[in-house]
Amino acid sequence: MSNTTGRATINSAKIAAICDQVAKEWPGQIQLAAIQARMHRISYDAHIKEGFTPEQALVLCMKPAP
């Protein structure tokens, strides 16, 4: 096996291991995204309830709180 072929094989194995790890963590990432979406919606609705326009509420939700 040449040095180039050996490196390619190792790189392929590394990529496969990374892909396997991402696949294992994917359900948790989906749950986290759903929670974050709900939090954004709660914040948006609270801004509307406090009298901001929908446009203002959207802008406020896009900017991180200090």
BELCOR-V73544 format. One record per pair of residues at least 4 apart in sequence whose C-alpha atoms are under 8 Angstrom apart, sorted by the first residue. I is the first residue (numbers start at 1). GAP is how many residues later the second one is. Records with the same first field share a line. If there is no record, write none. Layout:
I = GAP ; GAP
//
This chain:
1 = 4 ; 5
2 = 4
3 = 4
4 = 4
5 = 4
6 = 4
7 = 4
8 = 4
9 = 4
10 = 4
11 = 4
12 = 4
13 = 4
14 = 4
15 = 4
16 = 4
17 = 4
18 = 4
19 = 4
20 = 4
21 = 4
22 = 4
25 = 4
26 = 4
27 = 4
28 = 4
29 = 4
30 = 4
31 = 4
32 = 4
33 = 4
34 = 4
35 = 4
36 = 4
37 = 4
38 = 4
39 = 4
40 = 4 ; 21
41 = 4
42 = 4
43 = 4 ; 18
44 = 4 ; 13 ; 14 ; 16 ; 17
45 = 4 ; 12
46 = 4
47 = 4 ; 5 ; 10
48 = 4 ; 5 ; 6 ; 9
52 = 4 ; 5
53 = 4
54 = 4
55 = 4
56 = 4
57 = 4
58 = 4
59 = 4
60 = 4
//
